[in-house]
Amino acid sequence: MRTVNSLIGSPIERLEDLRFLRGRGQYVDDLARKDMLHAAILRSSVAHGRIRSIEVTRARALPGVHSVITAKEIGNRVPRVPMRLQPLPDFERFGQPVIAETKVRYVGEAIAVVLADSPGIAEDALGLVETDIEPLPAVADRHASAEDRSLLFEEAGTNLAIRFRAVRGDAAAAFAGAPYVRRERFRTQRHMALPLEPRGLLAEWDAARERLVIYGGAKVLFFNRRTLAKQLGLPEAAIEIVENDVGGGFGARGEFYPEDFLIPFAARLAGRPVKWTEDRRENLMCINHAREAECEVEIACTREGTILGLRGHAYVDVGAYMRTNGAVGARNVAQFMSGPYRIPNIDIDVALQLTNKTPVGTYRGPGRFETDFFRERLFDMVAQDLGLDRVAFRRRNLVSKQEMPYQIATITPFESKDEFDSGDYQATLDRCLDEVNWPEKSKLAGKLIDGRYHGLAVGCFIEGGAAGPKESARIVLERDGLYSVYVGSSAIGQGLETVFAQIAADALEITIERIRGVFHGSTSYVNDGYGAYHSRSVVMGGSAILDAAAKLRDAIRTWAAQRLNCQASAIEIVEGVKAVGPGGNSIALNELSGESISAEGAFLNKKHTYTYGAHAAHVAVDPKLGHVDLLDYVVVADCGRIINPLTVHGQTVGSVVQGLGGAMMEHLVYDQDAQLLTGSLADYLIPTASDFPNIRAVMLEQHPSPINPLGAKGAGEGGIIAAGGIMANAVANALSALHVQPRELPLTPTRIWELVQAAPR
């Protein structure tokens, strides 16, 4: 009996969870090597300053210290952290040196690296390094940045890294005769991904073989290997980067950071293994920050609520340097301000302003979380102004399925054009309203019950996925007749091993037990790989597995035909166990596997998939305390073909919790001297399991994507994108009698109380 297409769509529990539940996961900090040195990094306590001198004599003299590395030890050409996404020439002058040379530009920037016999000795030695840094005026926010009085890069003559612009139609003409126009200002706060596991690396240099092995990679191993090979002057083949188990990524973990050069460089210099593990304070200071954006946005509508145009200016605080993917959030703020709505005329520009803060990068739903808050808040205000039902206003302006594919605004300066691939946006909105019982619950809007005001909100989102250009996979028929799957994608906690096993088993027409394993996270497994970001793993990696499986089956037929003395086209593979030829002659595949049968596959793609859906929330707000109780939260999303309902449900609910954390509590606060004030988890508040217990997710697969053979779309970010706008609108709806209109996140109890006190009576 042949097993065909029975695993895709099945709610199979995660195969990788068993080893974690048994305590058998292996994270980079679990690793140890003989004669291993421990690294500690001296980081700047000055936000902006000129380095006069660094004296390391006392630190080097401490017993147990092997060496101290500064820019001087690295040489005349200190490498820069590269841009991985949108590597525009404009950004090159704002690149970050892997270690401070002449200036420091944010608190936490690396100044020196100590190598010692133990972590404690290395930390003690840091206190003996003497630095003389001339303080310079700190650029603490985007307003100070725009004044250009204090320049982070004097030779550039400006703190403006670049200005993106998103255009569709003719916004000026749309506004010229519009019957209704409203302008508003909104702001989202700086916060971060905060993976459970801080970063870490272990590097080993084999001088005899001139080979470098690095443990602790994640997300984009092949890009990081290419970067490091160039910086160290080594062939790519001389470097292997290994991905251990990873305690979350969310866009921040795994990008190329200064430490990704410093620790391998130190191992090569010392000739011994070197290990570095980030503590939580370092993590809060140094891993990419995100989300700090402000906008002045203007909308034009008819009196009936048809949107005519959207225009405005946004400002993103990108921190001290442009590194890796630091432009993505700002770019998305511009291009996706319109969301899933039909807005014929758009003109949005976004200024990327440098400040003396930790550089930014991507965080789950980059730019989309911010711009959804801006847009959905504005929509509720507009509907109230026009006396329209806010649901009807959204329904009127949603892109229809008849308009698919629908072209969105073009982003410049690099002329990036994009379009929504497929979907019925009205259907997910209607389903969300049904799930939350909108007709009944909306009767509670603004009602004061037992000292708390009740409020509801609903809004729509889109989630981009499937970033190209390519992904790779390799499948091997092993000697025992089982199959091993090797992929270029990375696992950062998203259930990749399970989902890929399902795809491979169905493609090979075998049971999942015949998949020996899904192997990821080493640059030695496949020739090339592009990693895990932009909700791409299933679409790109899964489609590459389909290609590899088809080629492997062809290879098996060829080998079997030679053994059975027939044409390859006459061979039938049964259950992945045996090959059957004409007349019933057969051969077991484990008899063929000694021939080392394997096949490599790839999937190339230049188009994006777009998951879409709606969120709704019901809250109760205590105006005296500013406390918000989340009574119900519903997400409905259509993510194309669903490989594993359990996995996608877990991804969505977890994503919602992160979004609610950003909407209600998380905030990286700096003072006027650009000193980080929230340097521990006692100050930087994050959600716990008891904060938001009432979250429901309904995942649909009514409109598969036409751009990949699986029909899948990305599903890792849809839960987070709409949370800020939804919660702000729900609070505004609850406190409508008090005329409260939130325009800034996070909605902490203090902020809500202040809004209540300041509202007109």
C-alpha positions in Angstrom: 0.0 0.0 0.0 1.4 3.4 -1.0 1.5 6.3 1.5 0.8 9.5 -0.4 0.2 12.9 1.0 -1.0 11.8 4.4 1.4 13.7 6.7 1.1 17.3 5.3 -1.8 18.8 7.2 -1.6 16.4 10.1 -1.2 17.7 13.7 1.9 15.7 14.5 3.5 16.6 17.8 7.0 18.1 17.5 9.6 15.4 17.0 12.4 17.6 18.5 10.6 18.2 21.8 11.4 14.8 23.3 15.1 15.5 23.6 14.4 18.9 25.2 11.9 17.4 27.7 14.5 14.8 28.6 17.1 17.5 29.2 19.1 16.3 26.2 19.2 19.6 24.2 22.7 20.9 23.6 23.1 24.6 23.6 26.4 26.3 22.9 27.0 27.0 26.6 26.9 23.3 27.3 30.0 22.8 25.2 33.5 22.5 26.6 36.9 21.7 25.1 40.3 20.8 26.5 42.5 23.8 27.2 39.6 26.1 26.4 40.0 29.8 27.1 37.1 32.0 28.2 36.4 35.4 26.7 35.0 38.5 28.4 34.4 41.7 26.6 35.1 45.2 27.9 32.2 47.4 26.7 32.0 51.1 26.6 30.2 52.9 29.5 30.3 56.1 27.5 27.6 56.6 24.8 29.7 58.9 22.6 33.3 59.6 23.0 36.7 59.8 21.4 39.2 57.1 22.5 42.5 58.7 23.8 44.1 55.5 25.1 43.5 51.9 26.2 46.0 50.5 28.8 46.0 46.8 29.2 49.3 46.1 31.0 47.7 45.4 34.4 45.0 43.2 32.9 47.6 41.1 31.0 49.7 40.6 34.2 46.8 39.1 36.1 47.5 35.3 36.7 45.3 33.2 34.4 45.0 35.8 31.7 46.2 34.6 28.4 45.9 37.8 26.3 44.0 41.1 25.8 42.9 42.0 22.4 42.1 45.6 21.2 41.9 47.2 17.8 45.7 47.4 17.8 46.0 43.6 17.9 43.6 43.2 15.0 45.7 45.4 12.7 45.3 48.4 10.5 42.1 47.3 8.8 39.6 46.5 11.5 36.7 44.7 9.7 33.2 46.2 9.6 29.9 44.4 10.3 28.3 44.1 6.9 24.8 44.8 5.7 23.1 41.5 4.8 19.7 43.0 3.6 19.4 46.2 1.6 23.2 46.6 1.3 23.0 50.0 -0.2 26.2 52.1 -0.8 24.7 54.9 1.4 25.1 52.6 4.4 28.8 51.8 4.0 30.0 54.9 5.7 28.0 54.1 8.8 29.3 50.5 9.2 30.3 49.3 12.7 33.9 48.2 13.3 34.0 44.9 15.1 35.9 46.6 17.9 36.1 50.3 18.7 39.0 52.1 17.1 38.9 55.9 17.5 35.4 56.4 18.8 32.7 54.7 20.8 29.2 55.4 19.7 26.9 53.5 22.1 26.9 52.0 25.6 27.9 48.4 25.2 30.3 48.8 22.2 33.2 46.4 22.4 36.6 48.0 23.4 38.7 45.0 24.4 38.5 41.2 24.6 40.2 39.3 27.5 41.1 35.7 27.2 41.6 33.8 30.4 41.5 30.4 32.0 38.1 30.9 33.6 35.1 33.3 33.1 35.8 34.8 36.6 39.4 35.6 35.8 38.4 37.1 32.5 35.8 39.3 34.2 38.3 40.4 36.9 40.7 41.4 34.2 38.2 43.7 32.6 38.3 45.8 35.7 42.0 46.3 35.2 41.8 47.6 31.7 42.2 51.4 31.8 40.5 53.5 29.2 40.7 57.2 28.6 37.7 58.4 26.6 36.9 62.0 25.8 33.1 62.4 26.2 31.3 64.0 23.2 27.7 65.3 23.2 25.4 62.3 23.2 22.7 62.1 20.5 19.9 60.6 22.5 16.9 60.8 20.2 15.9 61.3 16.6 15.2 65.0 17.2 18.8 65.6 18.3 20.0 63.5 15.5 18.2 65.6 12.9 19.9 68.8 14.2 23.3 67.4 13.2 25.0 69.4 15.9 26.8 66.3 17.3 27.8 63.9 14.5 28.4 60.2 15.0 30.4 60.2 11.8 32.0 63.6 11.3 33.2 62.6 7.8 29.7 61.9 6.7 28.5 65.4 7.7 25.0 64.1 8.7 23.2 61.7 11.1 20.7 60.8 8.4 21.6 57.3 7.1 19.1 57.3 4.3 15.5 58.2 3.5 13.2 55.6 2.0 10.1 56.5 0.1 7.0 54.4 -0.8 4.8 55.7 -3.6 1.7 54.5 -5.3 -0.5 56.6 -7.6 -0.6 60.4 -7.1 -1.1 61.3 -3.4 -0.9 65.1 -4.0 -3.8 65.0 -6.4 -5.9 62.7 -4.1 -5.5 65.1 -1.2 -6.1 68.3 -3.3 -9.9 67.8 -3.6 -10.5 65.3 -0.7 -13.8 66.0 1.2 -12.2 64.7 4.4 -8.6 64.8 5.7 -7.1 64.0 9.1 -3.5 64.2 10.3 -2.1 62.4 13.4 1.1 61.7 15.1 1.9 58.3 16.6 5.0 56.7 18.2 6.2 53.2 19.1 8.8 52.6 21.7 12.2 50.9 21.4 12.0 47.3 22.5 13.6 44.0 21.5 13.3 40.3 20.7 14.9 39.0 23.9 15.5 35.3 23.2 15.4 33.1 26.2 19.0 32.0 25.5 21.6 34.8 25.3 24.1 34.6 22.5 27.3 32.5 22.8 30.1 31.2 20.6 32.8 28.5 20.8 35.6 28.7 18.2 38.3 26.1 17.6 41.3 26.8 15.3 43.2 23.8 13.9 46.5 25.3 12.8 47.8 22.1 11.2 44.7 21.9 8.9 44.2 25.6 8.8 40.6 24.9 9.7 38.2 26.9 11.9 35.1 25.4 13.5 32.6 27.7 15.2 29.7 26.6 17.4 26.7 28.7 18.3 25.7 30.0 14.9 22.1 30.5 14.0 19.7 31.9 11.4 22.0 32.7 8.5 25.1 30.5 8.8 26.2 30.6 5.2 26.1 34.4 5.0 28.1 34.6 8.3 30.6 32.1 7.0 31.2 34.1 3.8 31.6 37.3 5.8 34.0 35.8 8.3 36.1 34.1 5.6 36.6 37.4 3.9 37.5 39.2 7.1 40.0 36.5 8.2 41.4 35.9 4.7 40.4 32.3 4.7 38.7 30.1 2.0 35.1 29.5 2.8 35.7 25.8 2.8 38.2 26.3 5.7 35.4 27.5 8.0 32.5 25.4 9.4 29.8 27.0 11.4 27.6 24.7 13.5 24.2 25.6 14.8 23.5 24.0 18.2 20.1 24.0 19.8 18.9 27.6 19.9 16.7 29.2 22.6 14.7 31.4 20.3 15.7 33.9 17.6 12.8 36.2 16.6 14.9 38.0 14.1 17.7 39.2 16.4 19.7 36.0 17.2 22.1 34.8 14.6 22.9 37.9 12.6 26.6 38.8 12.2 27.6 40.7 15.3 31.1 42.0 16.3 31.6 38.9 18.5 31.2 36.7 15.4 34.5 38.0 14.3 36.2 38.6 17.6 35.8 35.1 19.1 37.1 33.2 16.0 39.9 35.8 15.6 40.8 35.2 19.3 40.9 31.4 18.9 43.1 31.7 15.8 45.4 34.2 17.6 45.6 32.1 20.8 45.8 28.7 19.1 43.3 27.4 21.6 39.5 27.0 21.8 37.8 30.2 22.9 34.3 30.3 24.4 32.2 33.4 25.1 28.7 33.5 26.7 26.7 36.6 26.8 25.1 37.6 30.2 21.7 39.2 30.3 23.0 42.7 30.8 25.2 42.3 27.7 22.2 40.9 25.9 20.0 43.9 26.7 22.8 46.3 25.7 24.2 44.6 22.6 21.8 42.4 20.7 19.8 44.3 18.0 17.1 46.6 19.3 14.0 47.4 17.3 10.7 49.2 16.9 11.5 52.8 17.8 9.5 54.8 15.3 7.4 57.9 15.0 5.2 59.2 12.2 3.1 62.1 11.1 0.5 60.5 8.8 -2.4 62.0 6.9 -5.4 60.3 5.4 -7.9 61.5 2.8 -11.3 59.9 2.5 -14.8 60.4 1.0 -17.5 61.1 3.5 -18.8 57.6 2.9 -15.4 56.2 4.1 -13.6 55.3 0.9 -9.9 55.9 1.4 -8.5 58.2 -1.3 -4.9 58.6 -0.2 -2.3 58.2 2.6 0.8 60.3 3.0 3.2 61.3 5.7 6.6 61.2 7.2 8.1 58.6 9.5 11.3 58.7 11.6 13.1 55.6 12.8 15.9 55.6 15.4 18.4 53.1 14.0 21.0 53.5 16.7 24.7 54.1 16.3 25.5 52.0 13.2 23.9 50.4 10.1 24.5 46.7 10.4 23.2 43.4 9.0 19.4 43.9 8.6 19.1 47.3 10.3 17.2 49.0 7.4 14.4 46.4 7.1 12.1 47.8 9.8 12.2 51.3 8.5 11.7 50.1 4.9 8.7 48.1 5.9 7.2 51.1 7.8 7.1 52.9 4.4 6.0 50.1 2.1 3.4 48.5 4.4 1.7 51.5 5.9 -1.3 50.7 3.8 -1.5 47.1 5.1 -4.2 44.9 3.4 -6.3 47.9 2.4 -7.0 49.3 -1.0 -5.3 52.7 -0.9 -4.8 54.0 -4.5 -2.6 56.9 -3.7 0.3 56.7 -1.2 3.4 58.8 -0.5 5.3 57.9 2.7 8.9 58.7 3.4 11.0 57.4 6.3 14.1 58.9 7.7 16.7 56.6 9.3 18.3 58.7 12.0 21.5 57.6 13.8 21.7 58.1 17.5 24.0 56.9 20.3 22.0 53.8 21.1 22.4 50.1 20.4 22.0 49.5 16.6 18.7 48.1 15.5 17.8 45.0 13.5 14.7 42.9 12.8 12.3 41.7 15.4 9.4 39.4 14.4 7.2 41.4 12.1 9.8 44.2 11.6 8.2 47.5 10.6 4.8 45.9 10.3 4.1 46.0 14.0 4.9 49.7 14.1 3.0 50.6 10.9 -0.1 48.5 11.9 -0.3 50.5 15.1 -0.1 53.8 13.2 -2.7 52.8 10.6 -5.2 51.0 12.7 -5.3 53.7 15.3 -5.8 56.3 12.6 -8.6 54.2 11.1 -10.6 54.1 14.3 -10.2 57.9 14.7 -11.4 58.4 11.1 -14.4 56.2 11.5 -15.4 58.1 14.6 -15.0 61.4 12.8 -17.2 60.3 9.9 -19.8 58.7 12.1 -19.1 55.3 10.4 -19.0 51.9 11.9 -15.3 51.0 12.2 -15.9 47.4 10.9 -17.8 48.7 7.9 -15.0 51.3 7.3 -12.4 48.5 7.1 -14.6 46.2 5.1 -15.2 48.9 2.5 -11.5 49.4 2.0 -10.0 45.9 2.1 -8.4 44.6 -1.0 -10.8 42.1 -2.6 -9.9 38.6 -3.8 -10.9 39.7 -7.4 -8.1 42.2 -7.3 -5.4 39.6 -6.6 -2.5 39.8 -7.3 -2.6 43.4 -5.9 0.4 45.7 -6.3 1.5 47.7 -3.3 3.5 50.8 -3.0 7.0 50.8 -4.7 9.8 51.5 -2.3 12.9 53.6 -3.4 15.8 54.3 -3.6 16.2 50.7 -4.9 12.9 50.4 -6.8 11.5 47.4 -4.9 8.1 46.4 -6.3 5.9 43.8 -4.7 2.3 42.5 -4.8 0.0 40.4 -2.6 -0.2 36.9 -4.1 -3.7 35.6 -3.2 -6.4 35.7 -0.6 -9.9 36.7 0.6 -9.3 39.4 3.2 -13.1 39.9 3.8 -13.4 36.2 4.8 -10.9 36.3 7.6 -12.4 39.5 9.0 -15.9 38.0 9.0 -14.6 34.8 10.7 -12.8 36.9 13.3 -16.0 38.8 14.1 -17.9 35.5 14.4 -15.2 34.0 16.7 -15.2 36.9 19.1 -19.0 37.2 19.0 -18.8 40.8 17.9 -22.6 41.6 17.6 -23.1 40.7 21.3 -19.8 41.8 22.8 -19.8 45.2 21.0 -22.8 46.1 23.1 -20.3 46.3 26.0 -18.2 49.0 24.3 -17.6 51.9 26.7 -19.7 50.4 29.5 -18.6 50.8 33.1 -19.1 47.5 34.9 -17.8 46.9 38.4 -15.4 49.9 38.2 -13.9 48.9 34.8 -14.7 50.1 31.3 -15.1 47.5 28.6 -13.7 48.0 25.1 -13.4 46.1 21.9 -11.3 46.4 18.8 -10.8 44.6 15.5 -8.2 45.1 12.7 -6.6 43.5 9.8 -3.0 42.6 8.8 -0.8 41.1 6.2 2.4 39.2 6.8 5.1 38.9 4.2 7.1 35.7 3.8 9.3 33.5 1.6 12.2 35.8 1.0 14.4 34.5 -1.8 16.4 34.0 -3.7 17.0 30.4 -2.9 17.1 27.5 -0.5 18.9 24.1 -0.6 18.3 20.6 0.6 19.9 17.2 0.2 18.3 13.7 0.9 20.4 10.6 1.4 19.2 7.0 1.2 21.2 5.5 4.1 22.7 1.9 4.2 19.9 0.7 6.5 17.2 1.9 4.1 16.3 5.0 6.1 16.4 8.5 4.7 18.4 11.5 6.1 17.3 15.0 5.1 19.9 17.9 5.1 18.7 21.5 4.7 20.2 24.9 4.4 17.4 26.4 6.6 18.0 27.0 10.3 16.1 25.9 13.3 15.5 28.6 15.9 12.7 26.9 17.8 10.0 27.0 15.1 9.5 23.2 14.8 11.5 22.9 11.6 12.6 19.2 12.2 9.0 18.1 12.4 7.6 20.0 9.6 10.4 19.2 7.2 10.1 15.5 8.1 6.4 15.6 7.2 7.2 17.2 3.8 10.0 14.8 3.0 8.0 11.7 4.0 5.1 12.6 1.8 7.3 13.6 -1.1 9.2 10.2 -0.8 5.9 8.4 -0.2 7.1 6.8 3.1 6.0 6.8 6.7 7.6 9.5 8.9 9.4 6.8 10.9 11.6 6.1 7.9 13.0 9.6 8.1 16.2 9.1 10.2 16.4 12.8 10.9 16.3 16.3 9.6 19.8 17.7 9.9 20.2 21.5 9.9 22.6 24.1 11.1 26.0 23.2 9.7 27.6 24.7 6.7 28.9 21.2 5.8 25.5 19.6 5.2 24.7 21.4 1.9 26.6 23.5 -0.6 24.7 26.6 0.2 21.9 27.9 2.4 20.0 31.0 3.2 18.7 30.4 6.7 15.6 31.3 8.7 14.1 34.8 8.5 11.1 36.5 6.9 8.9 33.5 7.6 10.7 31.7 4.7 11.6 28.2 6.0 8.6 26.2 5.0 8.1 27.9 1.6 11.7 27.9 0.6 13.2 25.0 2.5 10.1 22.8 2.1 10.0 23.4 -1.6 13.7 22.6 -1.9 13.0 19.3 -0.1 10.3 18.5 -2.7 12.9 19.0 -5.5 15.5 16.9 -3.7 12.9 14.1 -3.1 11.9 14.0 -6.8 15.5 13.8 -7.9 16.3 11.1 -5.3 13.4 9.0 -6.5 14.7 9.3 -10.1 18.2 8.3 -8.9 16.7 5.3 -7.1 14.9 4.2 -10.3 18.1 4.5 -12.3 20.1 2.3 -9.9 17.3 -0.2 -9.5 16.9 -0.4 -13.3 20.5 -1.3 -13.7 20.1 -4.1 -11.1 16.8 -5.4 -12.6 17.9 -4.9 -16.2 15.0 -2.7 -17.3 14.2 0.9 -18.1 14.1 3.3 -15.2 10.7 4.4 -16.3 9.4 0.9 -15.6 10.5 1.0 -11.9 7.9 1.6 -9.2 9.1 2.5 -5.7 6.9 1.0 -3.1 6.6 2.6 0.3 10.2 3.7 0.0 11.2 0.2 0.9 11.6 -1.6 -2.4 11.9 -1.0 -6.1 9.6 -3.2 -8.3 10.3 -3.8 -12.0 8.4 -5.5 -14.8 7.0 -8.9 -14.0 7.1 -8.2 -10.3 10.9 -8.5 -9.9 12.0 -6.4 -7.0 15.0 -5.3 -4.9 15.0 -3.9 -1.4 16.3 -0.3 -1.3 18.7 -1.1 1.6 20.5 -3.3 -0.9 20.9 -0.2 -3.1 22.0 2.2 -0.4 25.5 0.9 -0.5 25.7 2.8 -3.7 25.5 6.2 -1.7 22.4 7.3 -3.4 21.7 11.0 -2.7 20.2 14.0 -4.4 20.4 17.7 -3.9 17.5 20.0 -4.5 16.9 23.7 -4.5 14.0 26.2 -4.8 14.5 29.6 -6.4 12.0 32.4 -5.9 11.9 36.1 -6.2 8.2 36.7 -5.1 6.8 36.9 -1.6 3.9 35.1 -0.1 1.4 37.0 2.0 -0.5 35.5 4.9 -3.4 37.7 6.0 -6.0 37.9 8.7 -7.7 39.8 11.4 -7.3 40.3 15.2 -10.0 41.2 17.7 -9.7 42.0 21.4 -12.0 42.5 24.4 -10.5 44.4 27.4 -11.6 45.8 30.7 -9.7 48.9 31.9 -9.5 50.2 35.4 -9.3 54.0 35.0 -8.1 54.6 38.5 -5.1 52.2 38.2 -4.6 52.2 34.5 -4.6 48.4 34.5 -5.8 46.6 31.4 -7.3 43.1 31.7 -7.4 41.1 28.5 -10.6 39.2 28.6 -10.5 37.7 25.1 -8.1 37.9 22.1 -8.8 36.2 18.8 -6.6 35.8 15.7 -7.9 34.4 12.4 -5.3 34.0 9.7 -5.1 32.3 6.3 -1.6 31.1 5.7 -2.1 29.0 2.6 -1.5 25.3 2.9 -0.8 24.3 6.5 1.8 21.6 7.0 1.3 21.1 10.7 -1.8 22.7 12.4 -0.2 22.2 15.9 3.0 24.0 15.0 1.3 26.9 13.2 -1.1 27.3 16.1 1.7 27.4 18.6 3.7 29.9 16.5 0.7 32.2 16.3 -0.2 32.2 20.0 3.4 32.7 21.0 3.6 35.5 18.5 0.5 37.2 19.9 2.1 37.1 23.4 5.2 38.9 22.1 3.0 41.5 20.4 1.1 42.1 23.6 4.3 42.5 25.5 5.4 45.2 23.1 1.9 46.8 23.2 1.6 46.8 27.0 4.9 46.7 28.8 8.3 46.3 27.1 10.4 49.4 26.8 14.1 50.0 26.4 14.5 53.4 28.1 17.5 55.7 27.6 18.2 59.0 29.4 19.4 62.3 27.9 23.0 61.1 27.9 22.0 58.0 25.9 22.6 55.7 29.0 20.4 52.6 29.0 18.2 52.7 32.1 16.5 49.3 31.6 19.6 47.1 31.8 18.1 44.1 33.6 14.9 42.1 33.6 14.0 43.8 36.8 13.5 47.0 34.8 12.7 45.6 31.3 9.3 44.0 31.8 8.3 41.0 29.7 5.1 38.9 29.6 4.7 35.8 31.8 2.4 32.9 31.3 -0.3 34.4 33.6 -0.4 37.9 32.0 -2.4 37.0 28.8 -4.2 33.7 29.4 -7.1 34.3 27.0 -5.7 34.0 23.4 -7.3 32.0 20.6 -6.0 31.3 17.2 -8.0 30.1 14.1 -5.8 29.1 11.2 -7.3 28.7 7.7 -5.9 27.4 4.5 -8.5 28.6 2.0 -6.2 30.3 -0.5 -2.9 28.5 -1.1 0.0 30.6 -2.5 0.4 30.2 -6.3 4.2 30.9 -6.1 5.4 27.7 -4.6 4.6 24.0 -5.1 3.5 23.5 -1.5 1.0 26.4 -1.7 2.3 27.4 1.8 2.8 30.9 3.1 4.8 32.2 6.1 3.1 31.9 9.4 5.6 33.0 12.1 4.7 36.6 12.4 1.0 37.2 11.9 0.2 37.0 15.6 2.5 39.9 16.6 1.9 42.3 13.8 -1.6 43.7 14.7 -1.3 43.5 18.5 -0.2 47.1 19.1 -3.0 48.7 17.1 -5.6 46.3 18.4 -4.8 46.9 22.1 -4.6 50.7 21.6 -8.0 50.7 19.9 -9.5 48.5 22.5 -8.3 50.8 25.3 -9.6 53.9 23.4 -12.9 52.2 22.9 -13.2 51.3 26.6 -12.3 54.9 27.7 -14.3 56.6 25.0 -16.5 58.3 27.6 -13.3 59.9 29.0 -12.1 60.9 25.5 -8.9 59.0 25.8 -7.0 58.6 22.5 -3.7 56.6 22.9 -1.1 57.7 20.4 2.0 56.1 21.8 3.1 52.6 23.0 3.5 50.9 25.4 0.2 51.2 27.2 1.6 50.7 30.7 -0.7 51.4 33.7 1.2 54.7 34.3 0.6 55.9 30.7 -3.1 55.0 30.7 -3.6 56.7 34.1 -1.9 59.8 32.7 -4.1 59.7 29.6 -7.2 59.5 31.8 -6.0 62.4 33.9 -5.1 64.6 30.9 -8.2 63.9 28.9 -10.8 66.7 28.5 -13.8 66.4 30.7 
